[in-house]
Amino acid sequence: MKVSTEIGSIASHIGEEKAVELVAKAGFDAWDFSMFDMCKKENGILIPTSHPTAQSGYLAFARKLKQIGLDNGIICNQGHAPFPSSPRSKDWIKRAIECVAEAGGDICIVHPMNNGTPEENAEMYFELLPFAKEHNVKIVTENMWNWYENAEHSSFAACATPESFNAHLDAVNDDYFVACLDIGHAEMKGSDTSAPEMIRGLGKRLKALHIHDNDKLHDSHQIPFSMNIDFVAIVEALKEIGYDGYLTLEASSFLDDFKTESVPDGVKQLYNSVEKLRCMFENK
């Protein structure tokens, strides 16, 4: 079992190049190419930013990150396209797929449209799949949530339950379209499920994870073992289905209040948390 983490939260302090190097020094096996800064949302549309992934040299930037990783003994295991996803976002999602391929990864998480039906989301994914196959990158969808004004908890969104998630996978029905389970999303009150139930419901279709902790209410994206999620039950479910993907952290809020000089210690804490999960999985 290998471990990975998203680099976006680290890069917000020190940039992607140093982030990849720091992830390697902390002990991770791989890095998750976060591309949320490629675009910003304006009126529901993705608008390019000044980030390197949004510029003409985006592939050179991805190659540079790949080489930094290789020089430090780690690889890119996956990436995450900017969101929200929609047919209008397809050019930016394709760019993210290119970046993942160039960085050496083979899966790219592309959110479904929160309020889209399996059939509506399938149409969006059908447009992207030929391009993804050309680059030998699998598209991975994820369980989502909604939060309405004055609500006290989250509510249903695409892929939020085992039934909805499997309906989305069935609607596309392609080997290049698989599942990423966001552990925190599945554990939010209002999801009407749990991470262990989702894991068992997806079975062998589960190929990637976003691991983080929360208070069972909000999408906190905190370091595992710091809040209320039962990771013992989650590891048991992963072992039961024979999960063989990476244990990838998306504890992207953990470093929010860290000063730049303290980020290396924070990244080491992240590694220690996922190493604990790995040991639980391997019964060490």
N, C-alpha and C positions, 0 to 999 in steps of 0.2 A: 504494500500500500504506500503510495507516494503522496506528498503534501504540497500544497500550492497556496498562493494568496493573490488577491487583486492588488495592483500597484497604484491605482488612482489616488487613494488616500495618502499614500506615502509620497507620490509625485507632487501632490499639492504643497508639500513642504520643501522638497529637494529636487524635483524634476524626475522624469522617467529614467534617464540614464543612471543616475545615482540610486534610484529606487530599485532597479533590477540588481545592481551590485549589492545593495544592502540586504535584499531578500536572500541572495545567495549566501552572504556572510552569516546571516541568522540561522541558516541550516535548511531552508526550504529546498525541495527538489525542482520546483518550477514556479513560473510567474504567470498570472492572468492579466492579459493585455486589456486594461480598462480604457474605453474610448468615449467616455461620456463628455469629455472636454472638446471633442471634435466639433460639436454643435451646441447651440443653445436653443431653447424653445421660445418661440414668439408666435402668439395666436395659434398655437397648436401645430406650428410648422417648425422644422429643424433649420436653423440658420447657421452657416459656418462661422467659426471663431478664428482667432489668430493662432490656435494650437497647431503644432507641426503636422498632426494627422489631417488637418483641414487644408494644408498648403500643397503646392505642386510637388514638393519633395517627400510626400508621405511614405512612399515605398522605401526610399533611402533611410528615412527615420526608423521604419520598422526593421529594416536590415541591421541598422546600427544597434538597436536594442537586442536583436537576436544575437549578434556577435558579442555584446557585453555579457549576455547570459552565458553563452558558450565559453567565453574566456574565464568565467567564474564557476563553471561546472553545472549550470542549470539550463533548462529549456523553457520555452513558452508552451504551456499545455492547452490554453484556451484563451478566447477573447470575448469581449462584450461590446456589442454594437451600441451606438447612441440610441436614445429613446426620447419620446414615444415613437413607436413603430406605426407606420401607415403606408399605404401605397405611395404617398407623396414623399416618403422618407427613403424610398428604395435605393436612390443613388448613393446616399450616405451609408446605408446598410451594406451595399456592395463594396464601398470603399473599406469599411470595417472588415469585411470578409477577406479582401485583398491583403489588408494589413496583418490579419491573423496568419494567412498563408505565408506571407513574406517573413513573419517573425518565427515561423516554424511550428505554429499550432495547427490543430486539425479540427477544432470545433469552435463555433461562434454562437454565443447566446443572442437571440433576436426575440425581444419581447413580443407576445401577441398583442393585438389591440384589446385593451381591457374589456371593452363592451362588445367586442365582435363575437359572433357565433363561430363554432368550429368551421363552418363552411366559408364564412367571410374571411376568417384568418387564413384558411387554406388557400384562398385565392391570392392573398399577399405572398404566402410562402411559395406557391407554385411559380410566381414571377421571379423569385430569388433562387430557386433550387438549381436551374441549369447553370447559372453563374457560379454558385457554390461548388457544384460538381466539377466544373472546369478547374477550380482551384483546390480541389480535393479537401474541402472543408465541409463538415457537417453542420447544418443549421440545428440549433438546439433551442427549443421553446421553454418557457418558464411559467410557473404558477404565479398569478397576480392577485391584487386586491384593490378594492375601492374604499374611499373614505368620504362620506358626504357631509356637507355642512351641518353642524349641530348633532352629528352622530356620536355615539359613545363607543363605537367599535367599528372595525372594518366590515365590509360586506362583499358579496360575491363578485368575482371578475373571472376572466378567461383562465381556464386551467386550475382554478382554485380548489377543486375537489378531484378525487380519483376519476370520477365519472366524466367530468368536463375535460380533464387532461387527456384521458384515453380517447375521448371523442375527437379531440383536436389531432391526436396522433393518427387515429383511424381515417380522418378526413383527408389527410395528406398521404399516408400509407406509402412511405418511401424510406429506404435504408439510410438516406442522408438527412433524415428528420427525426430527431430523438429528444429525450427529456432531460432537463436540468431541474432538480428540485431545490427551491429556495426554502431552507429549513425554517427561517424566521417567518416568512410569509405564511407557511402552513400552520404555524403555532399561534397566529394572531386570533384573538377572540373575534368571532364573526366569520371565520373561514369554514366553520362547520366540519372540520377535519383535524388531523394532527400529522406531524411529520412521519411517525411510524406508519400510520394508515396510508399516507401517500406513497411511501416507499414500497409497502407491500402491494399496493394497488398498481403501481407502475412496473414492478418486477424488473425483468431484463431490459425494459425500455429505458430505464434510468441509467444515464451515461455520465452525468455531471452533477455537482452539488455547489450550492452557495451556502456556506455554513456561517452562522452568527447567532447571537443570543438576544433575547428580548424579555419584556415583562409579561408576555402572553397577551398583550393588548396592542402595543405600538410596534412599528417597524424600526426597532432601535439600532440594528446593525452593530451590536456590541461584541466584544471578545467572548468566545465560549467560556462557560462556567462562571460568568459574572452576574447572571440574572436568573431567570426562572425556567428555562427549557431543560427538559430531562434528556441529557445526551446518552445516558445508559440505554434507555429505550430505543433511541435512534440508532445507536451502534448495533444493538441486537437485531433491529429490523434490517439494517444494511447487510449484516452477516447472513441473515436468513435468506435473502434474495441472491446472495453471492455477488454483491456489488464489487466491481473490479476497476472502477474509475479512480480519479484523484479525490482526495479530501481537500477541497478548495475553500479557503476563507473568503467571506465578503463582509468582514467586520469593519466596514468602511467609515464608521463614525468613531471608532476607538481612539484614533489619533487626533481628533478635532481640537482638543485643548492642549496638545503637546507643543512645547517649544521646539524649534528646529534642532537644537542640540540634544534634545531628549528622544528624538525620533528613533535612533538606532536601538535604544533600550525598549521602546514601544514595539518595534518590529520583532525584537527577540521575545517579548512577552507573547506576541501573536504566534510566533513559532512554537513556543512552549505549550500554548493551549492546543494547537492542532497536533503537536507531537503526543500530547496526552490522549487525544482521540485515536491517533494511530496505535498507540500502545493498547488502548482498550480494544480496538478492532483485532489486533494481533495477539491479545491476551498476554502481554508482557508484564 
